[in-house]
Amino acid sequence: MSDSIDPQLLDYYQQELTWLRHAGGIFAERYPKVARRLELSPDECPDPHVERLLEGFALLAARLQRRLDDDYAEFSDALLEQLYPLAMRPLPSCAIVQFQPDPSKGNLDGGYPLPRDTPLFVTTGKGESIHFRTSAPVRLWPVEITEALLLGSDEAQALTGVVQARSALRLGLRCLGDSQWSTLGIEQLRIHLSASPVVNACLYDLLGAHAVKVLAGPVGSAPKALAGLPQVVGFASDEGLLPDEDGVHPGRRLLAEYFAFADKFNFFDLPLAGAP
C-alpha cells in the first residue's frame, strides 16, 4: 500500500484513538496508582505530552490496521498455500462433451474406447481453436436412450416384481444403424444426468444411495435381474480434472473439482452384462 495519507485513514485513526482512551479508562479503574502517574482517563488526557503520545500511537496503529485490511488477500493466500494449495491453483475451462458414434464408419459391436487425455478442439466464431482433453476413459457404444421415465411405487412393483421397490427409473435403449443388442459386447453403459439441478440431485440420490436392483429385457417381456448396481463416476484417481499432489489428501482435490464443476460427477455406470 502507498504511504500517502488517504481519507479512510482518518476513520481508522478515530477508531484506534477511541479504543486507546476506552482501554485507558479500564486500566485506570483497575490500576489507579499507575494511571494517576500517567494521568490516564476515559476522556482526553490533561497532560498534553501523554495526549500527543496516544495520538501518535493511534496514527501508527491506524496505518498498520489499514495495511492489514488492504493486504488481507496476501495473508489469506499465503495461509491457503500452506493448508489447502489446491484452492490457489487455476482450474481450466471444463465442459461436458457428447459423442455420437457413427455405425457407418465401422463395426462398433465391441465398442469404441476413448482413453483419458484424448485431445479435442472446438473452433470459435472468430476462427480460433480451443483445445480440450478428456478427463476419464470411456467406451462408446452404438446405443442411444430414447426414454427416461421415473415410475411410482405401484408401477415399479408391477413392472419389476420387486416388492420393496418404492420407485423405478425406466430407460428405453435403441441400437443405432444395423447393430443388434445380441451382438453387442456391452458390460456397462455410462449415462449422464442432464436434467435440472433439482431433478439431478434427486436422481443422484436414488441411483447412488437407494438402488436395490438393475433389471433389463426386451419390450413386452419380463425383465431379467442383472448383477451389480449403478456405480458413481468421477471419484477414481484416473477420472480427476486436477492432478494429485504429494502430501495432499485426494478428498481435497475432489472438493475443489466439485465446487468448480459439479456436473463432472453427474455420471453413472449401469451394469448391463448378461442383459437379454
Phi, psi and omega in degrees: 000146178292148179280358180293150181282125178247161184301328182291340181297328179298320178296317178298320180297315180296321179295315181293319181293320177298318180295319180298317180292322177295314178295325178295323177296318178295320179296321180294324178290325184277323182233076186296325181295312179294318181295327180294323179291324179274350182057045177274144178203163179296337181259195181297135183288134180291336179279115183297329181291316177296321180297319178294324177298316179297318180293319178295317179294322178298323179294315179296317179295325179295317178297319180295315180295322178297318181291322177299318179292321180293320185259025182300323181298325180296319180289316180293322178297317179296322179292316179295326179299328179274320186269325185214072186299333180297334180293340182262356182276137176290142179251126181292166178298141182233153179204158173265128183250134176254121177264139177241100181294143180250103182299337181289347181273354181159176180279122182248019182297333178266004182083162178240111183282134173243107182287165174299148180072021173295125183286139176226159175210156176226144181257126181281174179296338179271005180085006179274147180257130176248125186259137177233172170215148182287149184256354182211145176288145180209153177243125180274142178232149178283061184223143175228152177271122181258344183208141173220115186222130178265118183265150176281186186297310183296314180295320181297316180292323179292323182282318187262335185077007179271113187295322184278002181290128177258343176196170179208140175260112181262124179245134174259124182247143178225134178282145181266149176063222181266007182292144177241142182301324183293338181264352180280136177266039186282129178251330176208149182236128180272127179241155181239131176277108188241023178275199178290160180304323181293314179295319178301318180297319179294314180295321180297318179294318180294314183286322186275333186239341187234007178291135180245339182193151174243128180234150180211152178177162178295159179297133178091356179241162179291131180291151180255137178288135180251159179280139176096169179231164176304137182248135179291154182234147175112353184259348182288159182294333180267016179236017184277145173282326181249148177287148175290146179247145179297134178081002180248128180297135181299338178298329178291323177296316179298321179296316179296319180293323181295314182287335180275323185205078185295335182296342179300331185266004182272045179234150175222149171257119178269127177284121182234011179297128180085008179292131182287000000 
